[in-house]
Amino acid sequence: MLPAHPDLTEKLLEIERAAGQTIAKIPAHITVKGTLYGISSLDGMIELIRTIAKRHQPFRLGVGDRELLNSEHSVILGFPVNTEIQALHDDLVANIAPLGKPAYYDDPYRVHMSIVNEVDPEGVQIARDQISRLILAQDYSWVRSI
């Protein structure tokens, strides 16, 4: 995953609290490769991920054409897929996916960041209002770090 800049992380935590996020949630990040389960061993997986990441040049993920998605209980910020993040995603899928079972379908890859999950509909509206003011008006870029 791509962790968010600390300034952005703190602002998103404020939104989570305001929206009533009560279940555990990973701090602000963009998923590059979807969650796996049924992994027989973690030995060597971290080193394999680092090896894969080193094959790719650092890049920034722009936020110009992002979209705000939501359902009754969640708000998700969608980003455009650029060639650099797609290549990293594809490399991880090819090399990591065989080590476990996917929790969800990885392709086509969709760059996204969950803002809130499993909150009341009122919390969804609070998150939508706050995210549009705090993030959509600013131009945060993401730097690859794995």
C-alpha positions as CSV (number, residue, x, y, z in Angstrom):
1,M,0.0,0.0,0.0
2,L,1.0,3.6,-0.4
3,P,0.7,5.4,3.0
4,A,-0.7,8.9,3.0
5,H,1.4,11.9,3.9
6,P,1.2,12.5,7.7
7,D,-0.6,15.8,7.2
8,L,-3.3,14.1,5.1
9,T,-3.5,11.1,7.5
10,E,-4.2,13.4,10.5
11,K,-7.0,15.2,8.5
12,L,-8.5,11.9,7.5
13,L,-8.5,10.7,11.1
14,E,-10.4,13.8,12.1
15,I,-13.0,12.9,9.4
16,E,-13.2,9.4,10.6
17,R,-13.9,10.5,14.2
18,A,-16.5,13.1,13.1
19,A,-18.3,10.5,10.9
20,G,-18.5,8.0,13.8
21,Q,-15.9,5.5,12.6
22,T,-15.9,2.9,15.4
23,I,-14.4,-0.3,13.8
24,A,-10.7,-0.7,13.2
25,K,-9.5,0.8,10.0
26,I,-6.0,1.0,8.4
27,P,-4.8,4.6,8.4
28,A,-5.1,6.5,5.1
29,H,-3.4,4.6,2.3
30,I,-3.9,3.6,-1.3
31,T,-4.1,-0.2,-2.0
32,V,-1.7,-1.3,-4.7
33,K,-2.3,-5.1,-4.3
34,G,-5.5,-6.4,-2.7
35,T,-5.7,-8.4,0.5
36,L,-4.7,-12.0,0.6
37,Y,-5.7,-14.8,3.0
38,G,-4.9,-18.4,3.4
39,I,-1.1,-17.7,3.2
40,S,0.8,-20.8,4.2
41,S,3.9,-18.8,5.4
42,L,4.9,-15.1,5.7
43,D,8.6,-16.1,5.6
44,G,10.2,-14.2,2.7
45,M,7.0,-12.4,1.6
46,I,8.2,-9.0,2.9
47,E,11.5,-9.4,1.2
48,L,9.8,-10.4,-2.0
49,I,7.6,-7.3,-1.9
50,R,10.7,-5.1,-1.3
51,T,12.4,-6.8,-4.3
52,I,9.4,-6.2,-6.5
53,A,9.2,-2.5,-5.4
54,K,12.9,-1.9,-6.1
55,R,12.2,-2.9,-9.7
56,H,10.0,0.2,-10.1
57,Q,11.0,3.8,-10.1
58,P,9.5,6.1,-7.5
59,F,6.4,8.0,-8.8
60,R,3.8,10.4,-7.7
61,L,0.1,9.6,-7.9
62,G,-1.8,12.8,-9.0
63,V,-5.2,13.6,-7.7
64,G,-6.5,15.8,-10.5
65,D,-9.4,13.6,-11.7
66,R,-10.4,11.9,-8.5
67,E,-13.9,11.0,-7.7
68,L,-15.8,10.7,-4.5
69,L,-17.7,7.4,-4.2
70,N,-20.0,6.2,-1.5
71,S,-22.5,3.7,-0.4
72,E,-24.9,3.7,2.4
73,H,-22.1,3.0,5.0
74,S,-18.8,4.0,3.3
75,V,-17.0,6.8,1.5
76,I,-14.2,6.1,-1.0
77,L,-12.0,8.4,-2.8
78,G,-11.1,7.2,-6.3
79,F,-8.0,8.2,-8.2
80,P,-7.0,7.8,-11.9
81,V,-4.7,4.8,-12.6
82,N,-1.4,5.9,-14.1
83,T,1.0,3.6,-15.9
84,E,3.5,3.6,-13.0
85,I,1.1,2.4,-10.3
86,Q,-0.5,-0.1,-12.8
87,A,2.9,-1.6,-13.5
88,L,3.6,-2.0,-9.8
89,H,0.2,-3.5,-9.2
90,D,0.6,-6.0,-12.1
91,D,4.1,-7.0,-10.8
92,L,2.7,-7.6,-7.3
93,V,-0.3,-9.6,-8.6
94,A,1.9,-11.8,-10.8
95,N,4.4,-12.5,-7.9
96,I,2.4,-12.2,-4.7
97,A,-1.1,-13.4,-5.6
98,P,0.0,-17.1,-6.0
99,L,1.1,-17.1,-2.3
100,G,-2.5,-16.9,-1.0
101,K,-6.2,-16.5,-1.9
102,P,-7.5,-13.1,-2.9
103,A,-10.0,-11.4,-0.6
104,Y,-11.4,-9.6,-3.7
105,Y,-10.8,-9.4,-7.4
106,D,-7.7,-7.3,-8.2
107,D,-8.3,-6.5,-11.9
108,P,-9.1,-4.3,-13.4
109,Y,-7.1,-2.3,-10.9
110,R,-8.9,0.6,-9.4
111,V,-6.9,3.1,-7.3
112,H,-8.9,4.0,-4.2
113,M,-8.7,5.0,-0.6
114,S,-11.4,4.3,1.9
115,I,-12.3,7.3,4.0
116,V,-14.8,5.7,6.3
117,N,-16.2,2.2,6.5
118,E,-19.3,0.8,8.2
119,V,-20.6,4.1,9.6
120,D,-24.2,5.3,9.9
121,P,-25.7,7.1,6.8
122,E,-25.4,10.3,8.8
123,G,-21.7,9.7,9.1
124,V,-21.4,9.1,5.4
125,Q,-22.8,12.6,4.8
126,I,-20.5,14.1,7.4
127,A,-17.5,12.4,5.7
128,R,-18.6,13.6,2.2
129,D,-19.0,17.2,3.4
130,Q,-15.7,17.3,5.2
131,I,-13.7,15.4,2.5
132,S,-14.9,17.8,-0.2
133,R,-13.7,20.8,1.9
134,L,-10.5,19.4,3.2
135,I,-9.1,17.3,0.4
136,L,-10.8,17.9,-2.9
137,A,-9.8,21.5,-2.6
138,Q,-6.1,20.6,-2.2
139,D,-3.7,18.8,-4.4
140,Y,-2.0,16.1,-2.4
141,S,0.4,13.9,-4.3
142,W,1.4,10.4,-3.3
143,V,4.9,9.0,-3.2
144,R,5.6,5.3,-3.5
145,S,7.0,3.8,-0.4
146,I,6.8,0.1,0.3
